[in-house]
Amino acid sequence: MTTRWTEAHLQDLLDRGLIKGFSIDKPTKKEKRSKHNNVKVETEDGVFDSKKEYKRYKELRMLLKKGEIGFLAKQVQFELNTGGSHSLMYIADFVYTTKEGVQVVEDVKGMRTAVYKKKKKLMKQIHKIQIVEI
Protein backbone atom coordinates (compact mmCIF):
# COMPACT_ATOMS: atom_id res chain seq x y z
CA MET A 1 0.00 0.00 0.00
CA THR A 2 1.39 3.40 -1.01
CA THR A 3 0.92 6.42 1.23
CA ARG A 4 0.21 9.73 -0.49
CA TRP A 5 1.81 12.57 1.45
CA THR A 6 0.17 15.95 1.31
CA GLU A 7 2.16 19.13 1.06
CA ALA A 8 0.90 20.16 4.52
CA HIS A 9 2.05 16.84 6.03
CA LEU A 10 5.50 17.13 4.45
CA GLN A 11 5.81 20.73 5.66
CA ASP A 12 4.92 19.59 9.20
CA LEU A 13 7.61 16.88 9.09
CA LEU A 14 10.17 19.42 7.79
CA ASP A 15 9.23 21.93 10.50
CA ARG A 16 9.65 19.32 13.25
CA GLY A 17 13.06 18.29 11.83
CA LEU A 18 11.95 14.73 11.15
CA ILE A 19 13.12 14.82 7.53
CA LYS A 20 16.14 16.62 6.14
CA GLY A 21 17.55 17.38 2.70
CA PHE A 22 14.14 17.70 1.15
CA SER A 23 12.30 20.74 -0.13
CA ILE A 24 8.70 21.18 -1.14
CA ASP A 25 9.31 24.51 -2.82
CA LYS A 26 7.99 24.58 -6.33
CA PRO A 27 10.79 24.75 -8.89
CA THR A 28 11.13 28.15 -10.42
CA LYS A 29 11.03 28.53 -14.17
CA LYS A 30 14.46 28.66 -15.66
CA GLU A 31 15.15 31.86 -17.50
CA LYS A 32 15.02 30.99 -21.17
CA ARG A 33 18.26 31.83 -22.92
CA SER A 34 18.20 33.44 -26.29
CA LYS A 35 19.31 31.29 -29.18
CA HIS A 36 22.04 33.80 -30.06
CA ASN A 37 22.83 34.95 -26.49
CA ASN A 38 21.31 38.39 -26.99
CA VAL A 39 19.72 40.15 -24.01
CA LYS A 40 16.30 41.73 -24.49
CA VAL A 41 16.08 45.35 -23.35
CA GLU A 42 12.85 46.85 -22.03
CA THR A 43 12.72 50.66 -21.91
CA GLU A 44 10.15 53.43 -21.99
CA ASP A 45 10.71 53.35 -25.78
CA GLY A 46 9.64 49.72 -26.04
CA VAL A 47 11.22 46.27 -26.10
CA PHE A 48 14.36 45.67 -28.14
CA ASP A 49 15.79 42.28 -29.06
CA SER A 50 19.32 43.22 -28.02
CA LYS A 51 21.45 45.88 -26.40
CA LYS A 52 22.97 46.57 -29.81
CA GLU A 53 19.51 47.21 -31.30
CA TYR A 54 18.60 49.60 -28.47
CA LYS A 55 21.90 51.46 -28.86
CA ARG A 56 21.21 51.89 -32.59
CA TYR A 57 17.68 53.13 -31.85
CA LYS A 58 19.09 55.83 -29.56
CA GLU A 59 21.53 56.86 -32.31
CA LEU A 60 18.73 57.07 -34.88
CA ARG A 61 16.55 59.08 -32.50
CA MET A 62 19.39 61.55 -32.06
CA LEU A 63 19.76 61.84 -35.86
CA LEU A 64 16.01 62.44 -36.10
CA LYS A 65 16.19 65.25 -33.53
CA LYS A 66 19.13 66.83 -35.41
CA GLY A 67 17.20 66.66 -38.69
CA GLU A 68 19.66 64.24 -40.30
CA ILE A 69 16.83 61.79 -40.98
CA GLY A 70 13.22 62.70 -41.63
CA PHE A 71 11.20 59.74 -40.36
CA LEU A 72 11.81 56.78 -38.06
CA ALA A 73 9.75 53.64 -37.51
CA LYS A 74 10.49 50.45 -35.54
CA GLN A 75 9.55 46.85 -36.38
CA VAL A 76 8.09 47.49 -39.85
CA GLN A 77 6.60 44.43 -41.57
CA PHE A 78 7.08 43.53 -45.23
CA GLU A 79 5.11 40.74 -46.96
CA LEU A 80 7.43 38.47 -48.93
CA ASN A 81 4.96 35.94 -50.33
CA THR A 82 2.08 38.01 -51.64
CA GLY A 83 -0.59 35.76 -53.10
CA GLY A 84 1.20 32.62 -51.95
CA SER A 85 -0.26 29.70 -50.04
CA HIS A 86 1.32 30.89 -46.79
CA SER A 87 2.46 34.21 -45.39
CA LEU A 88 6.15 35.01 -45.19
CA MET A 89 7.01 38.22 -43.41
CA TYR A 90 10.20 40.16 -42.89
CA ILE A 91 10.24 42.52 -39.93
CA ALA A 92 12.77 45.31 -40.28
CA ASP A 93 14.28 46.67 -37.09
CA PHE A 94 14.14 50.25 -38.38
CA VAL A 95 12.88 52.14 -41.41
CA TYR A 96 13.79 55.79 -41.90
CA THR A 97 14.25 58.37 -44.63
CA THR A 98 17.38 60.37 -45.31
CA LYS A 99 17.37 64.15 -45.81
CA GLU A 100 17.28 63.42 -49.54
CA GLY A 101 14.06 61.42 -49.11
CA VAL A 102 15.62 57.98 -49.65
CA GLN A 103 13.98 55.19 -47.64
CA VAL A 104 16.42 53.06 -45.63
CA VAL A 105 15.50 49.63 -44.24
CA GLU A 106 17.90 48.66 -41.49
CA ASP A 107 18.47 45.48 -39.55
CA VAL A 108 20.73 45.22 -36.50
CA LYS A 109 22.45 41.87 -36.83
CA GLY A 110 24.59 39.84 -34.53
CA MET A 111 24.24 36.64 -36.52
CA ARG A 112 23.04 36.16 -40.08
CA THR A 113 20.90 33.04 -40.10
CA ALA A 114 19.93 31.11 -43.22
CA VAL A 115 16.33 32.30 -42.84
CA TYR A 116 17.47 35.92 -42.64
CA LYS A 117 19.67 35.53 -45.73
CA LYS A 118 16.70 34.14 -47.66
CA LYS A 119 14.45 36.99 -46.55
CA LYS A 120 17.12 39.54 -47.46
CA LYS A 121 17.26 38.13 -51.01
CA LEU A 122 13.47 38.19 -51.27
CA MET A 123 13.37 41.82 -50.09
CA LYS A 124 15.73 42.69 -52.95
CA GLN A 125 13.76 40.66 -55.53
CA ILE A 126 10.22 41.59 -54.52
CA HIS A 127 10.45 45.08 -53.05
CA LYS A 128 13.72 46.22 -54.69
CA ILE A 129 14.99 47.08 -51.20
CA GLN A 130 18.56 46.48 -50.10
CA ILE A 131 18.62 45.91 -46.34
CA VAL A 132 21.34 47.86 -44.52
CA GLU A 133 22.94 45.70 -41.84
CA ILE A 134 24.39 47.23 -38.70
N, C-alpha and C positions, 0 to 999 in steps of 0.2 A: 504494500500500500504506500503510495506517494503522498507526502504532506505538502500542501501548497501554502507557502509562507506569504503573508500579506506584507505590504510595505510598512505598515504600522507595527507589525510584530517584529520585523527585522530591525526597525529603528529602535524599538524597546530593547532588544538584545544588544544592539550597538551601544546604546546609552548606559546600560548596566555593565558594559565591559565583558559580556559573555562571548562575544565574537570579535575578532580583530582582523585587520587586513582586508576588510570588505567595505564597499561603499554602495549606497543605494542612490547616489546622485545620478541624475539622468545625464548621459553623455552630451556634451555640447557639440553643436555642429562645427565641423572643421571648416575653417575659412577656405573657400575654394580659390585655388591659385589660378591665375590667368595662364592660358596656354603659352603665351610668349613673355611671361614674367613682367608684364606691365602693371602699373598700379593705377586703379581708377581714382580720379580726383573729383570731389564734389565741392562746388563753390556756389556763391550767390549767382554766378553766371551760368550755372548748369553743371551737368556731369560730363566729364571728359574721360576718354578711354586710357589716357596716359598723362604723365607729368609733361612729357614732350609736347603733346597736343595742347595742353592747357597753356604752356609757355608760348607756343606759337599763336594761340588765340589772343593772349595779352599783347603780343607784338602787333598783330593785325589790328586790334582795337586802337592801339596807339597810332598806327598809320592812318586809320580812319579819322581819328580826332585831328591829326595834322593835315588832313586833306589829301594825303598821298594815294588813298584808295577811296572810291566813291560809294561803295555798298559792301556789306559783309553779312553773310548768312552761314549758319552752322548746320551740319547734318542734312544736306540737300540730296533728295532722292532722284535718281535717273533710271528710267525703265530701259532695260537692255534686250527685252524679248517681246516687243510690241506685236500683238497678234499671235503669239505663240501659244502652245498648249499649257505652259506654266510661266509664272512671273519670275523674272530675274532682275534684281535691282542692284544698283551700285549706289552706295551712300557716301557722298563726298564729305570730308571733314569740314572744308570751308569752300565757299564760292564768294568771289568778290570781283569788283571791276577796278581797273586801273584808271588813272586820270584821263587817259586817252579813250576810255570807254570799252576796253578789251576785257571780256569775261575770263576769269582765271578760276579753274577748278583745282583745288589743292588737297592733297592727302598727306597726312603726317604718318610716315612709315618707320617702323622699327625692323619689320621683317616682311619681305615680299613673298606672300604665299602663292601657290599655283592658282588658286581661285582668284586672288587679286590680279595676277598677271593676265588671266583670261578676261576679267572684267575691264581691265585697262585697255586691252586690244579692242574689245567690243565698244568701249566709249569712243575710241578713235574711228572705228568703222561706221558706227551707227550715228553718233552725234557730232562727229568731226571735232572732238574735244581731246586735246592732249592733256592728261593729268600731270600736274606739277607735284613732284614728290619732295617732301621736306624730311 
